[in-house]
Amino acid sequence: MRRVLVTGGAGFIGSNFIHWLLKNDSDVEIINLDALTYAGSLENLRDLPDSSRHTFIQGSITDRDLVDKIFAEHQIDTVVHFAAESHVDRSIHNPGVFVDTNVVGTFILLEAARRYWLADQMVPVEQVRFHHVSTDEVFGTLSPQEPPFEEDTNYAPRSPYAAAKASSDHFVRAYHITYGLPISISNCSNNYGPRQFPEKLIPLMILNAVNGRPLPVYGDGMQIRDWLYVDDHCDAIWKVVTQGRVGETYCVGGDNQPPNIEIVKTICSILDELLPDSEFTPHDQLISYVQDRPGHDRRYDINIDKINQELGWKPQHDLAQGLLDTVKWYLDNPDWISEITKQSDYLNWMKKNYVERKA
């Protein structure tokens, strides 16, 4: 049985990965390390399939002693590393936290894996894998004419968040090249789906629209992202971990690139259909254009040919169905919303970043 350390497993993608993995692979035991900062919540871990194979540990990846203890006591042979500060806007306001978690935390995990797997040889090296989950934002931005990002695209991060993730990517690769640590990396596009902290575009728009609050759209709303349903991402990650070549990077995307304003209007149309008697219908009347984010990347697009050709992976959810499923999940889970949105950090951040932002 694989003993998998999932870092950041109470966050959005990490918790969905744990739900997905327990459901789809009966031969894994999961150790979930999460600091439970603002974006992580035990609410995300309710109703796990076969929860007996899941152990939660509250703590930080920057705690060297704790990380070492987890590797030793649980005989970890696989790491799937999600833990990261991940919101670009927050990185602009407080970049130091992003360096601590995304760079130093990754370094501490790599050191623990190197000692436990390579120096002490506590687990046969042919059985281990350190998988690092990264982002397409490390590649920078694309003009309308440029081809999609690929695995060999030069790094050009443009925000403190992207710079911190780029640094962690380089550390992971360096530990493979220098020490022979068996690693893999995936660079994903924008994820969406259940359990996403509602500071991000899609859940923010859903919750604001349902409650009749303004739908803040940055700039002209024509920024383009590739949208990846979170369960498809989870499937891709596990394929890379179990079938991907050691030392390789795989780009993972949803194979669609609508402008942000189209995403917002689609959400409004879905809510109009699901909530026809709402006093806020039509919901697109709530759209409000606000001042753009400093250094806002204009376009992302990602080429998934490599993971498709080598591992047979492709996204299973088209955007229309994925958005419908996502909206329904938020409407069907008011208790989750209540627990998440009553946090003082969430309320203060929403006021600072959206309510007080000028048009």
Residue pairs with C-beta under 8 A, 6 or more apart in sequence:
1 27
1 28
1 29
2 25
2 27
2 28
2 29
2 77
2 78
3 28
3 29
3 31
3 74
3 75
3 76
3 77
3 78
4 21
4 28
4 29
4 30
4 31
4 76
4 77
4 78
4 79
4 80
5 31
5 33
5 70
5 71
5 74
5 76
5 78
5 79
5 80
6 14
6 17
6 18
6 30
6 31
6 32
6 33
6 80
6 82
7 14
7 33
7 34
7 61
7 79
7 80
7 81
7 82
7 83
7 105
7 109
8 14
8 33
8 34
8 40
8 61
8 81
8 82
8 83
8 84
9 15
9 17
9 18
9 30
9 32
9 33
9 34
9 45
9 56
9 82
10 32
10 34
10 36
10 40
10 41
10 42
10 44
10 45
10 56
11 34
11 39
11 40
11 44
11 82
11 83
11 86
11 197
12 39
12 44
12 191
12 195
12 196
12 197
12 200
12 230
13 82
13 133
13 191
13 230
13 233
13 234
14 32
14 34
14 40
14 82
14 83
15 44
15 45
15 195
16 193
16 194
16 195
16 230
16 231
16 233
16 234
17 80
17 82
17 233
17 234
17 237
18 30
18 32
18 45
18 48
18 54
19 48
19 49
20 231
20 234
20 235
20 238
21 28
21 30
21 234
21 238
22 28
22 30
22 48
22 49
22 50
22 51
22 53
22 54
23 49
24 235
24 238
25 238
26 50
28 53
29 53
29 55
29 74
30 53
30 54
30 55
31 55
31 57
31 70
31 74
31 76
32 45
32 54
32 55
32 56
32 57
33 57
33 59
33 61
33 66
33 67
33 70
33 83
34 40
34 56
34 57
34 58
34 59
34 83
35 58
35 59
35 60
35 61
35 83
36 42
36 58
37 85
38 197
38 343
38 345
38 346
38 349
39 86
39 87
39 197
39 199
41 339
41 340
42 56
43 335
43 336
43 339
43 340
44 195
45 54
45 56
48 54
55 74
57 66
57 70
59 66
60 66
60 101
60 105
61 67
61 81
61 83
61 101
61 105
61 106
61 108
61 109
62 100
62 101
62 104
62 105
62 108
63 108
64 108
64 111
64 112
67 108
67 109
67 112
68 112
68 115
68 116
70 76
70 112
71 112
71 113
71 115
71 116
71 122
72 116
72 122
75 122
75 123
76 113
76 116
76 123
77 117
77 123
77 127
77 128
77 129
78 128
78 129
78 130
78 131
78 241
79 109
79 113
79 129
79 130
79 131
80 131
80 133
80 237
80 241
81 106
81 109
81 130
81 131
81 132
81 133
82 133
83 101
83 105
84 98
84 101
84 102
84 105
84 164
84 165
84 168
85 91
85 97
85 98
85 101
85 102
85 161
85 164
86 135
86 161
87 161
87 199
87 200
88 137
88 159
88 161
88 162
88 293
89 199
89 293
89 353
90 97
90 98
90 161
90 199
90 349
91 98
91 159
91 160
91 161
91 164
92 159
92 160
92 293
92 294
92 295
93 352
95 160
95 164
98 160
98 161
98 164
99 160
99 164
99 167
101 164
102 161
102 164
102 165
102 167
102 168
103 164
103 167
103 168
103 171
106 132
106 168
106 171
106 172
107 171
109 130
110 130
110 171
110 172
110 175
110 181
113 128
113 130
113 175
113 181
114 175
114 179
114 181
116 122
116 123
117 123
117 125
117 128
117 181
117 182
118 125
118 179
118 180
118 181
125 180
125 182
128 182
129 182
129 183
129 184
129 241
129 246
130 172
130 175
130 181
130 182
130 183
130 184
131 183
131 184
131 185
131 186
131 237
131 240
131 241
132 168
132 169
132 172
132 183
132 184
132 185
132 186
133 186
133 188
133 237
134 165
134 168
134 169
134 185
134 186
134 187
134 188
135 162
135 165
135 187
135 188
136 149
136 187
136 188
136 189
136 226
136 251
136 253
136 300
136 302
137 157
137 158
137 159
137 161
137 162
137 165
137 297
137 300
138 155
138 156
138 157
138 162
138 165
138 166
138 169
138 187
139 149
139 153
139 154
139 155
139 156
139 187
139 300
140 155
140 156
140 157
140 158
140 162
140 297
141 156
141 158
141 297
141 298
141 299
141 300
142 148
142 149
142 298
142 299
142 300
142 301
143 298
143 299
144 299
146 299
147 301
147 303
148 253
148 301
148 302
148 303
149 187
149 251
149 300
149 301
149 302
149 303
150 251
150 302
150 303
150 305
150 306
151 187
151 248
151 249
151 250
151 251
151 306
155 166
155 169
155 170
157 163
157 165
157 166
158 295
158 297
159 295
159 297
169 185
169 187
172 183
172 185
173 183
173 185
173 247
175 181
175 183
176 182
176 183
176 246
176 247
177 247
182 246
182 247
183 246
183 247
184 240
184 241
184 244
184 245
184 246
184 247
184 248
184 249
184 250
185 248
185 249
185 250
186 236
186 237
186 240
186 249
186 250
186 251
186 252
187 249
187 250
187 251
187 252
187 302
188 228
188 233
188 236
188 251
188 252
188 253
188 302
189 225
189 226
189 227
189 228
189 252
189 253
189 254
189 300
189 302
190 201
190 225
190 226
190 227
190 228
190 300
191 228
191 229
191 230
191 233
192 200
192 202
192 227
192 228
192 229
192 230
192 322
192 323
192 326
193 229
193 230
193 231
193 322
193 325
193 326
193 329
194 230
194 326
194 329
194 330
194 333
195 336
196 202
196 203
196 230
197 203
197 340
197 346
198 204
198 206
198 207
198 337
198 340
198 341
198 346
199 346
199 349
199 350
199 353
201 260
201 263
201 264
202 263
202 267
202 323
202 326
203 326
203 330
204 216
204 354
205 215
205 263
205 264
205 267
205 268
206 267
206 271
206 326
206 327
206 330
207 213
207 330
207 337
207 341
208 214
208 215
208 216
208 286
209 215
209 267
209 268
209 271
209 280
209 283
209 286
210 271
210 275
210 278
210 280
210 330
210 331
212 279
212 280
212 286
213 286
214 286
214 287
214 288
214 354
215 264
215 268
215 283
215 284
215 286
215 287
215 288
216 288
216 289
216 290
216 354
216 357
217 260
217 261
217 264
217 287
217 288
217 289
217 290
218 260
218 289
218 290
218 291
218 292
218 293
218 296
219 289
219 291
219 292
219 293
219 296
220 261
220 289
221 259
221 260
221 261
221 264
221 289
222 259
222 260
222 261
222 298
223 259
223 260
223 296
223 297
223 298
223 299
224 257
224 258
224 259
224 260
224 298
224 299
224 300
224 301
225 257
225 260
225 300
226 253
226 254
226 255
226 256
226 257
226 300
226 301
226 302
227 254
227 256
227 257
227 258
227 263
227 319
227 322
228 252
228 253
228 254
228 315
229 254
229 315
229 316
229 317
229 322
229 325
229 326
231 316
231 317
232 254
232 315
232 316
232 317
233 252
235 313
235 316
236 250
236 252
236 307
236 311
236 313
237 252
239 307
239 311
239 312
239 313
240 250
240 307
240 311
243 311
244 250
244 310
244 311
245 310
250 306
250 307
250 310
250 311
251 302
251 303
251 304
251 306
251 307
252 302
252 304
252 307
252 313
253 301
253 302
253 303
253 304
253 315
254 315
254 317
254 319
254 322
255 304
255 314
255 315
256 318
256 319
257 299
257 300
257 301
258 266
258 319
261 287
263 323
264 284
264 287
265 284
265 287
266 319
266 320
266 323
267 283
267 323
267 327
268 282
268 283
268 284
268 286
268 287
269 283
269 284
270 323
270 324
270 327
271 278
271 281
271 283
271 327
272 281
272 282
272 283
274 327
274 328
274 331
275 281
275 331
280 286
288 359
289 359
290 354
290 357
290 358
290 359
291 357
291 358
291 359
304 313
304 314
304 315
307 313
308 314
317 325
330 337
340 346
341 347
